[in-house]
């Protein structure tokens, strides 16, 4: 019986690590990004939004990196490109939300568009790096957007950030672990050779 428990734990451990690390990244990234935004003058100031996005995206990526590191993913490149992508994506999502919600009166649609933009802008630089080492890396875009949409839906209820972060961690962590299992055999895309 102890052997069976150990086997189950070994099989579940990567999935739990992916979910927990993604959830903790969301929780810490949001809190640290919000603190930095306050220091930079508060939102809706552009510097505050850029700083919050840079911090939030960097923290999420830093805690997701252990899941994808087995694919020889460079830590600094993964974190910095993710942070830059979200530094652009956070103000962009806020702008889209403002246009859809305040100009057209579609508040929930604007909120959903903003969340989808957040997930997409964080995932695109990560996908760009993952695609060289992981088969089906483009599915990460869907997992990321789904995680952000679920996070936003959880936030619209009682204000429990830990619960909402856990809701984000489920599709994001699951998706990263699942994709990491489809690594390319040699770790890189094979390019066809040109024949003369």
C-alpha positions in Angstrom: 0.0 0.0 0.0 2.8 2.5 0.8 4.3 1.8 -2.6 1.0 2.6 -4.3 0.8 5.9 -2.5 4.3 6.8 -3.5 3.6 5.9 -7.1 0.4 8.1 -7.0 2.4 11.0 -5.4 5.1 10.8 -8.0 2.6 10.9 -10.8 0.6 13.8 -9.3 3.5 15.9 -8.1 4.3 17.7 -11.4 0.6 18.5 -11.9 0.4 19.9 -8.3 3.6 21.9 -8.8 2.3 23.4 -12.0 -1.0 24.4 -10.5 0.4 25.7 -7.2 3.3 27.6 -8.8 1.0 29.3 -11.4 -1.5 30.2 -8.7 1.2 31.6 -6.4 2.6 33.6 -9.3 -0.7 35.1 -10.1 -1.3 36.0 -6.4 2.2 37.5 -5.7 2.4 39.1 -9.1 -0.8 40.9 -8.7 0.0 42.1 -5.2 3.6 43.2 -6.0 2.5 44.8 -9.2 -0.2 46.8 -7.4 2.3 48.0 -4.8 4.6 49.2 -7.5 1.8 50.9 -9.4 1.0 52.8 -6.2 4.6 53.9 -5.9 4.5 55.1 -9.5 1.6 57.4 -8.9 -1.3 54.9 -9.1 -3.5 53.8 -11.9 -4.7 54.9 -14.5 -1.3 56.5 -15.0 0.6 54.9 -17.9 3.9 54.4 -15.8 1.9 52.8 -13.1 0.2 50.4 -15.5 3.5 49.6 -17.3 5.2 48.9 -14.0 2.4 46.8 -12.7 2.3 44.8 -15.9 6.1 44.3 -15.9 6.1 43.1 -12.3 3.0 41.0 -12.6 4.1 39.2 -15.8 7.7 38.7 -14.5 6.5 37.1 -11.2 4.1 34.8 -13.0 6.7 33.7 -15.5 9.4 33.2 -12.8 7.1 30.8 -10.9 6.0 29.0 -14.1 9.6 28.6 -15.3 10.3 25.5 -13.0 7.6 23.7 -15.0 9.1 24.4 -18.4 12.8 24.4 -17.4 13.2 20.7 -18.2 13.1 21.8 -21.9 16.3 23.8 -21.4 14.4 27.0 -21.2 16.7 29.9 -20.2 15.3 31.5 -17.0 16.3 35.2 -17.8 14.9 35.0 -21.3 11.6 33.4 -20.3 11.0 35.8 -17.5 12.1 39.0 -19.3 10.1 38.4 -22.5 7.1 37.4 -20.4 7.4 40.6 -18.3 7.8 42.8 -21.4 4.8 41.1 -23.1 2.6 41.7 -20.1 4.0 45.3 -19.6 2.5 46.0 -23.0 -0.6 43.7 -22.5 -1.8 45.2 -19.2 -2.3 48.8 -20.4 -3.5 47.5 -23.8 -6.2 45.3 -22.1 -7.2 48.3 -19.9 -7.5 50.5 -23.0 -9.6 47.9 -24.8 -11.8 47.5 -21.7 -12.3 51.3 -21.5 -13.3 51.5 -25.2 -15.7 48.6 -25.1 -17.2 49.3 -21.7 -17.4 53.1 -21.6 -17.9 53.9 -25.3 -20.2 51.1 -26.2 -21.7 50.4 -22.7 -20.8 46.7 -22.8 -19.2 46.4 -19.4 -18.9 42.6 -19.0 -17.7 42.2 -22.6 -15.1 44.9 -22.1 -13.9 43.1 -18.9 -13.7 39.7 -20.8 -11.8 41.4 -23.7 -9.3 42.9 -21.2 -8.8 39.5 -19.5 -8.3 37.7 -22.9 -5.8 40.4 -23.9 -3.9 39.9 -20.6 -3.7 36.2 -21.2 -2.8 36.5 -24.8 -0.1 39.2 -24.3 1.6 37.1 -21.5 1.4 33.9 -23.5 2.7 35.1 -26.8 6.3 35.7 -25.8 6.2 32.4 -23.8 4.8 30.6 -26.8 7.6 32.1 -29.0 10.2 30.4 -26.7 8.3 27.2 -26.1 7.6 26.5 -29.8 11.2 25.6 -30.4 11.2 22.9 -27.7 7.6 21.8 -27.2 5.2 20.2 -29.6 1.8 21.8 -29.7 3.1 25.0 -28.0 0.4 27.1 -29.6 -2.1 25.4 -27.3 -0.4 27.5 -24.5 -2.2 30.5 -25.9 -5.6 28.9 -25.2 -4.6 27.6 -21.7 -3.4 31.1 -20.8 -6.4 33.0 -22.0 -8.7 30.4 -20.3 -6.8 30.9 -17.0 -7.2 34.6 -17.2 -10.9 34.5 -18.0 -11.5 32.1 -15.1 -9.5 34.2 -12.8 -11.6 37.2 -13.7 -14.8 35.3 -13.3 -13.7 34.2 -9.8 -12.8 37.8 -8.9 -16.3 39.0 -9.8 -17.7 37.0 -6.8 -16.5 37.4 -3.2 -13.1 39.2 -3.0 -11.0 36.2 -2.2 -7.7 36.6 -4.2 -6.3 33.3 -3.1 -9.3 31.4 -4.5 -9.2 33.4 -7.8 -5.5 32.7 -8.1 -6.1 29.0 -7.6 -8.7 29.1 -10.3 -6.1 30.7 -12.6 -3.5 28.1 -11.6 -5.7 25.1 -12.7 -5.7 25.7 -16.4 -2.4 27.5 -16.6 -0.5 24.9 -14.4 -2.2 21.9 -16.0 -1.5 23.3 -19.5 2.2 23.9 -18.9 2.8 20.5 -17.4 0.8 18.8 -20.2 2.7 20.7 -22.8 6.1 20.1 -21.1 5.4 16.3 -21.6 5.4 16.9 -25.4 9.0 18.0 -25.7 10.8 17.6 -29.0 13.2 14.7 -28.9 16.3 16.9 -29.7 14.9 20.1 -28.0 14.7 22.1 -31.1 12.8 22.4 -34.4 14.3 20.5 -37.2 14.7 22.7 -40.2 14.7 21.1 -43.7 18.0 21.2 -45.4 18.2 22.8 -48.8 19.3 20.7 -51.7 21.2 22.2 -54.4 
